[in-house]
Amino acid sequence: MGTIQRFVDSFIDFEDQKLAEQLCNILLILMGLIAYAIGFTFQDLRYIVYISLGGTALTMLAVVPPWPFFNKHPVSCFLLEQRRWRTKSNSDAGHGLGRKSWVQAFSNFSFKDNVNAD
């Protein structure tokens, strides 16, 4: 479970977010063109639909998870925060608390504290 959570809680840096967006656009356009060509060749709309759905699933699998190659240019403030979470998880390991996810870390944040009362 620790390996899966470490993979899910990993980060994508800003440079590679742009790469992920470009990869998504290229894959969707390429699969759309392939689907259209095959559907036109065989004169069957089902081929277009099935190949487009498969291409969308392939694109989602390639872009949505935070793969390690999407973190080639890590931002230093994120690295420091990651280290804090990991050292805290090591100190909490005996207490059964485990490492906080980003949802748990920011769940105490409130906008009420930031609003000026007039």
Short mmCIF file of the C-alpha atoms (twelve columns), coordinates in Angstrom:
data_MODEL
# 
_entry.id   MODEL 
# 
loop_
_atom_site.group_PDB 
_atom_site.id 
_atom_site.type_symbol 
_atom_site.label_atom_id 
_atom_site.label_alt_id 
_atom_site.label_comp_id 
_atom_site.label_asym_id 
_atom_site.label_seq_id 
_atom_site.Cartn_x 
_atom_site.Cartn_y 
_atom_site.Cartn_z 
_atom_site.pdbx_PDB_model_num 
ATOM 1   C CA . MET A 1   0.000   0.000  0.000   1 
ATOM 2   C CA . GLY A 2   2.870   2.390  0.722   1 
ATOM 3   C CA . THR A 3   4.204   2.077  -2.816  1 
ATOM 4   C CA . ILE A 4   0.814   2.823  -4.347  1 
ATOM 5   C CA . GLN A 5   0.245   5.855  -2.113  1 
ATOM 6   C CA . ARG A 6   3.734   7.171  -2.837  1 
ATOM 7   C CA . PHE A 7   2.948   6.908  -6.561  1 
ATOM 8   C CA . VAL A 8   -0.470  8.562  -6.227  1 
ATOM 9   C CA . ASP A 9   0.778   11.397 -3.998  1 
ATOM 10  C CA . SER A 10  3.705   12.277 -6.243  1 
ATOM 11  C CA . PHE A 11  3.915   15.572 -8.086  1 
ATOM 12  C CA . ILE A 12  4.113   16.775 -11.680 1 
ATOM 13  C CA . ASP A 13  6.247   19.868 -12.162 1 
ATOM 14  C CA . PHE A 14  5.220   22.862 -14.244 1 
ATOM 15  C CA . GLU A 15  7.427   22.109 -17.245 1 
ATOM 16  C CA . ASP A 16  6.107   18.584 -17.506 1 
ATOM 17  C CA . GLN A 17  2.493   19.709 -17.098 1 
ATOM 18  C CA . LYS A 18  3.029   21.430 -20.419 1 
ATOM 19  C CA . LEU A 19  4.523   18.196 -21.790 1 
ATOM 20  C CA . ALA A 20  1.501   16.234 -20.531 1 
ATOM 21  C CA . GLU A 21  -0.874  18.666 -22.223 1 
ATOM 22  C CA . GLN A 22  1.038   18.464 -25.508 1 
ATOM 23  C CA . LEU A 23  1.141   14.660 -25.282 1 
ATOM 24  C CA . CYS A 24  -2.598  14.594 -24.653 1 
ATOM 25  C CA . ASN A 25  -3.337  16.801 -27.662 1 
ATOM 26  C CA . ILE A 26  -1.031  14.864 -29.966 1 
ATOM 27  C CA . LEU A 27  -2.390  11.459 -28.942 1 
ATOM 28  C CA . LEU A 28  -6.041  12.525 -29.247 1 
ATOM 29  C CA . ILE A 29  -5.526  14.112 -32.665 1 
ATOM 30  C CA . LEU A 30  -3.488  11.144 -33.904 1 
ATOM 31  C CA . MET A 31  -6.045  8.592  -32.703 1 
ATOM 32  C CA . GLY A 32  -8.867  10.671 -34.202 1 
ATOM 33  C CA . LEU A 33  -7.155  10.724 -37.582 1 
ATOM 34  C CA . ILE A 34  -6.425  6.989  -37.452 1 
ATOM 35  C CA . ALA A 35  -10.014 6.247  -36.411 1 
ATOM 36  C CA . TYR A 36  -11.405 8.381  -39.217 1 
ATOM 37  C CA . ALA A 37  -9.106  6.820  -41.831 1 
ATOM 38  C CA . ILE A 38  -9.958  3.253  -40.814 1 
ATOM 39  C CA . GLY A 39  -13.675 4.030  -40.500 1 
ATOM 40  C CA . PHE A 40  -13.706 5.723  -43.903 1 
ATOM 41  C CA . THR A 41  -11.779 2.851  -45.495 1 
ATOM 42  C CA . PHE A 42  -14.157 0.172  -44.189 1 
ATOM 43  C CA . GLN A 43  -17.239 2.431  -44.320 1 
ATOM 44  C CA . ASP A 44  -18.179 1.501  -40.766 1 
ATOM 45  C CA . LEU A 45  -18.944 4.007  -38.029 1 
ATOM 46  C CA . ARG A 46  -18.316 1.413  -35.302 1 
ATOM 47  C CA . TYR A 47  -14.598 1.381  -36.112 1 
ATOM 48  C CA . ILE A 48  -14.431 5.131  -35.631 1 
ATOM 49  C CA . VAL A 49  -16.187 4.945  -32.270 1 
ATOM 50  C CA . TYR A 50  -14.206 1.978  -30.932 1 
ATOM 51  C CA . ILE A 51  -10.816 3.309  -32.044 1 
ATOM 52  C CA . SER A 52  -11.639 6.779  -30.680 1 
ATOM 53  C CA . LEU A 53  -12.677 5.323  -27.306 1 
ATOM 54  C CA . GLY A 54  -9.553  3.170  -27.200 1 
ATOM 55  C CA . GLY A 55  -7.402  6.177  -28.078 1 
ATOM 56  C CA . THR A 56  -9.042  8.227  -25.345 1 
ATOM 57  C CA . ALA A 57  -8.406  5.460  -22.807 1 
ATOM 58  C CA . LEU A 58  -4.787  5.173  -23.967 1 
ATOM 59  C CA . THR A 59  -4.341  8.943  -23.702 1 
ATOM 60  C CA . MET A 60  -5.845  8.939  -20.228 1 
ATOM 61  C CA . LEU A 61  -3.511  6.150  -19.147 1 
ATOM 62  C CA . ALA A 62  -0.519  8.017  -20.560 1 
ATOM 63  C CA . VAL A 63  -1.303  11.463 -19.144 1 
ATOM 64  C CA . VAL A 64  -3.400  11.266 -15.962 1 
ATOM 65  C CA . PRO A 65  -1.141  9.288  -13.571 1 
ATOM 66  C CA . PRO A 66  1.861   11.206 -12.243 1 
ATOM 67  C CA . TRP A 67  4.486   9.115  -14.018 1 
ATOM 68  C CA . PRO A 68  8.090   9.684  -12.861 1 
ATOM 69  C CA . PHE A 69  9.115   11.145 -16.231 1 
ATOM 70  C CA . PHE A 70  6.662   14.014 -15.542 1 
ATOM 71  C CA . ASN A 71  8.919   15.217 -12.713 1 
ATOM 72  C CA . LYS A 72  12.231  15.911 -14.450 1 
ATOM 73  C CA . HIS A 73  12.333  19.592 -13.365 1 
ATOM 74  C CA . PRO A 74  11.103  19.551 -9.741  1 
ATOM 75  C CA . VAL A 75  10.329  22.837 -8.025  1 
ATOM 76  C CA . SER A 76  12.457  23.352 -4.922  1 
ATOM 77  C CA . CYS A 77  9.610   24.430 -2.596  1 
ATOM 78  C CA . PHE A 78  7.726   21.232 -3.443  1 
ATOM 79  C CA . LEU A 79  10.831  19.193 -2.681  1 
ATOM 80  C CA . LEU A 80  11.115  20.807 0.745   1 
ATOM 81  C CA . GLU A 81  7.454   20.129 1.504   1 
ATOM 82  C CA . GLN A 82  7.826   16.538 0.325   1 
ATOM 83  C CA . ARG A 83  10.800  16.071 2.640   1 
ATOM 84  C CA . ARG A 84  8.836   17.487 5.569   1 
ATOM 85  C CA . TRP A 85  5.965   15.077 4.932   1 
ATOM 86  C CA . ARG A 86  8.321   12.130 4.595   1 
ATOM 87  C CA . THR A 87  10.276  12.960 7.766   1 
ATOM 88  C CA . LYS A 88  7.016   13.477 9.634   1 
ATOM 89  C CA . SER A 89  5.759   10.112 8.367   1 
ATOM 90  C CA . ASN A 90  8.954   8.463  9.603   1 
ATOM 91  C CA . SER A 91  8.513   10.010 13.042  1 
ATOM 92  C CA . ASP A 92  4.811   9.057  13.116  1 
ATOM 93  C CA . ALA A 93  5.464   5.510  11.906  1 
ATOM 94  C CA . GLY A 94  5.344   4.114  15.427  1 
ATOM 95  C CA . HIS A 95  2.037   5.856  16.135  1 
ATOM 96  C CA . GLY A 96  0.194   4.314  13.186  1 
ATOM 97  C CA . LEU A 97  -0.641  7.718  11.701  1 
ATOM 98  C CA . GLY A 98  1.262   7.277  8.445   1 
ATOM 99  C CA . ARG A 99  2.107   9.999  5.960   1 
ATOM 100 C CA . LYS A 100 -0.428  12.740 5.375   1 
ATOM 101 C CA . SER A 101 -1.890  13.071 1.939   1 
ATOM 102 C CA . TRP A 102 -2.260  16.542 0.457   1 
ATOM 103 C CA . VAL A 103 -5.973  16.477 1.273   1 
ATOM 104 C CA . GLN A 104 -5.283  15.866 4.963   1 
ATOM 105 C CA . ALA A 105 -2.500  18.456 5.000   1 
ATOM 106 C CA . PHE A 106 -4.741  21.234 3.682   1 
ATOM 107 C CA . SER A 107 -8.024  20.184 5.311   1 
ATOM 108 C CA . ASN A 108 -7.502  22.646 8.183   1 
ATOM 109 C CA . PHE A 109 -7.129  25.596 5.806   1 
ATOM 110 C CA . SER A 110 -9.965  28.083 6.043   1 
ATOM 111 C CA . PHE A 111 -10.778 31.102 3.927   1 
ATOM 112 C CA . LYS A 112 -12.431 32.722 6.952   1 
ATOM 113 C CA . ASP A 113 -9.020  33.442 8.406   1 
ATOM 114 C CA . ASN A 114 -8.012  35.378 5.295   1 
ATOM 115 C CA . VAL A 115 -11.111 37.579 4.980   1 
ATOM 116 C CA . ASN A 116 -10.937 41.058 6.497   1 
ATOM 117 C CA . ALA A 117 -13.950 41.822 8.666   1 
ATOM 118 C CA . ASP A 118 -15.189 45.366 8.032   1 
# 
